[in-house]
Amino acid sequence: MIRLDGGPPRVRKVLDELGVRPDRNKGQNFLMDMGVLERQLKAARLTQGDTVMEVGAGLGILTWELSARARKVISYEMDQRLVEYLSVGLPENVDLRPVDALEDEWPPFDKMVSNLPYGISSPLLFKLLDSDFALAILLLQKEFADRLVADPRTKSYGRLTVAAARLATIELLETVPPTAFHPRPRVESALVSITPSRRFPVADPALFDELLRVVFSQRRKMLRNSLGSARGRLVPNIGVEEWKGFLVDLEMGSARPEELAPEELGMLADAIFGLRD
């Protein structure tokens, strides 16, 4: 089992011995920069009372270090060759799960510390945000991380930004270059901190999410125009004329969704919810 002091060359050596050729399509880029991993562990502020979840155990470098710092580690890995390798060396406080983390019913946990396969970042993030947890320290694709922390009126700002902002406080901790991995990904990565935080309430979360789908699918249009044909999706119980009147009176109707803060879009969702009464 590789430890932090094993060094980057051992990652390649062990993969060669296992006959594992990293699959870019599965997001198999193995972190070799031990400085990044140490900073990730420090940011997680683990205690001996924590139960930690990890998605994508890989060669177990992070898994082992988590097990030394926490009470229990729940670790997911789907590559059966890696599962066989991990099964003979991990400590007893590691619950290794050779199943799809997106499909599994997660047991209770306190923190998530993971180097995520980039292809599942979005669905896993929202499964995480729907869970009860204290903190997550994740290594993500930089482009995805930028979208999570984007400001209004920027290219990266969009539906993902607003949906996540309602549920959590997200901070970009550092950018990680491709040279930190084997094989080198074609993109930069980023270490992010995620803390659950109901930043603003909404009356109907499902309506809020549907509103985001409507307006950000036409992000360059004024809200009054993008919402014009969305009555059936948002408030099917009211008439066409009442909906038109609502849009005419809507103060933010001439704004584009990319210009509004998440809280303002929350207020819009609640105003539409009020029409259902």
NORLIN-V255491 format. One record per run of one state. SS is the DSSP state (H for helix, E for strand, C for the rest). FROM is the first residue (numbers start at 1). TO is the last residue. If there is no record, write none. Layout:
# NORLIN-V255491
SS	FROM	TO
SS	FROM	TO
This chain:
# NORLIN-V255491
C	1	3
H	4	6
C	7	7
H	8	18
C	19	23
H	24	26
C	27	29
E	30	31
C	32	33
H	34	44
C	45	50
E	51	55
C	56	60
H	61	69
C	70	71
E	72	76
C	77	79
H	80	87
C	88	93
E	94	97
C	98	110
E	111	115
C	116	117
H	118	129
C	130	134
E	135	141
H	142	148
C	149	158
H	159	165
C	166	167
E	168	176
C	177	177
H	178	180
E	181	182
C	183	188
E	189	196
C	197	204
H	205	216
C	217	221
E	222	222
H	223	226
C	227	230
H	231	234
C	235	239
H	240	249
C	250	250
H	251	254
C	255	255
E	256	256
H	257	259
C	260	261
H	262	274
C	275	277
